[in-house]
Amino acid sequence: MKRSVGRLVRAALLCAGGAAVAAGGGGEGAGSSAPADPAITQAQEAIAKQDWSAAQGVMKQALVANPKNAEYHNLYAYSTRKGASPDMNLVFRHYNEALRLNPKHLGAHEYIGEAYLAVDDLPKAKEHLAALDRLCFFGCEEYTDLKKAVAAYEASGKR
């Protein structure tokens, strides 16, 4: 859990500027000197504290101002999914919007795959694992993490 939150925070920090925001953690913004996005920074701080409702609130406001930001949708869906009694329809709506805006958003593919496992939809989770396999030429953390989650799900006998 801590590793996923840390990766989410790093990915959002790296992707805080321009088109890199929509990239979702592929490292595309690593050399950027763009200022950090204050909404993402606030959400990251709340996520690091596992204050899911605060992160949701920040991202919900950010989405009102900028509904075409894939990373905002990704972080909103993530914080909603991690919170108490998540509305999975809302979670899927925002992950899908992140992927509509940026089909190569690595974080959104990983997290929607995890969300599908949470609702016992292994085939859909595997679709996103396959997408990550295509996007990550030499492997990536998002692919590795979702692959482990799928394997754990299968080992649990739920299939």
N, C-alpha and C positions, 0 to 999 in steps of 0.2 A: 504494500500500500504506500509506504513512505517513498519507495523508489518511483512509483507511478506519479505521485504528487510532485516529487522533485523534478521528474522528467517533464511533466506538464508545465511546471513553473519555468524551467529552463527553455522549453520550446517556445512558450509565449514570450519570454524575454528576448529570445533570439529573433522572434518574428514580429516584434512590436511595431515595425515601420512598414508603411506602404503595402506593396503586393506581398511582401514577406509575411505579413500578418495572416494572410489567407493560407500560407503554406503549411502551417500546423506542425512545425517541428522537424522538417527535413533538413534543417541547418542552413537554409538558403539565406538567412539574414545575419549570419554570424559576423560578417565583417562590416555590417551597417553601422553608421554613426547616427542614425535617426534617433530622435528622443523616444524614450519609452512611452507607451500608450498608458495614460493614467488609469483608465478603466481596467486594463489588463493587469496593471501593477496592483490596483486595489483588490481585484479578484484573486490574484496570486497570493496576496497576503492572507486573505480570508481562507483560501484553499489550504495554505500551509498550516493554518490553525484548525482545519476541518470545520470551519464555520460556513457550512454549506448555504444557509439561508442568506448570509451576508454576500457571499459570492454570487448567488442567484440574483439578489437585488441589484448589485452593481452591473451585472451583465444584462439584466432586463432593461435597465435604464440605458445602457450603452446601445442595445439593440433598437431602442426607440429612436435614438439619434443616428444610428448607422446600421440599418437592417441588412446591408449587403456585405457585412464583414463576417467572413467564414469563421474566423477565430472566436468572435463573440458568440456565434451560434454554438461552436464546439464547447467553449467554456461554460456557457449557460446549460447546455445539455449535460455536461459532465457534473457540474455542481448540483443540478437537479437530480441526476441519477444517484449520486452519493448521499443525498439528503434522506431524511426520514420519509417513508411512504411515498416514493417517487411516482409521479404521473408518467408512466412509461410512454403513453401516446405523445405527450409533450416532449419527452426525451428523444424519441425517434423523429419527431417532426423537426427538431432543431439539428440533430446530427445529419439528417437527410438534407436540410437546407445548407448546412456547412458543405456537404459533399456536392450539392447542386452548384453552389458558388465556386467551389474548388474541388473538382473530382480527384485531385492528387493530394488532398489533405491527409497526411499520414495519421495524425492523431485522431481525427474523426473516424477513419477506417478502423483503427484499433478499438476505440471506445464504443463505436456502434456494434462492433463484433462482440465485445464484452456485454453490452446491453442485450443483444440477441441471446447470448448464453443465459442471462438472468431470467429471460422469459421462455427458456427451453426451446429456442429455435436454432438448433445446431446447423442446419443447412445454410441459413442466412449468415451466421457467424463465419462459416467456411467460405462464403462468397467474398466477405471482406478480407479474410486471410489470403485468399487467392489474389485479390486486388493489391494487397500489400506486397505479395510475392512478386507481382509484375512491376510495382513501383520501386521496390527496393532492390536494385540490381545486384548489389553486393551484400544484401541483408541490411536490416535496420532494427533498432530496438523495438519499434512498434510491431513489426512482424514477429520478432522473437517472443515478445510478451503475449501477443494474441495466440500464437502457436502453443505456448505453454498453457494458456487458459483453456484452449480447445482440448488439448491433451488431458488436462485435469478434469474437464467436464466429461470427456469420454471415459476416463478411468473411473469416474464416480458411478458409471453404469446408467446414466440418464439417457444417453443417445436418443 
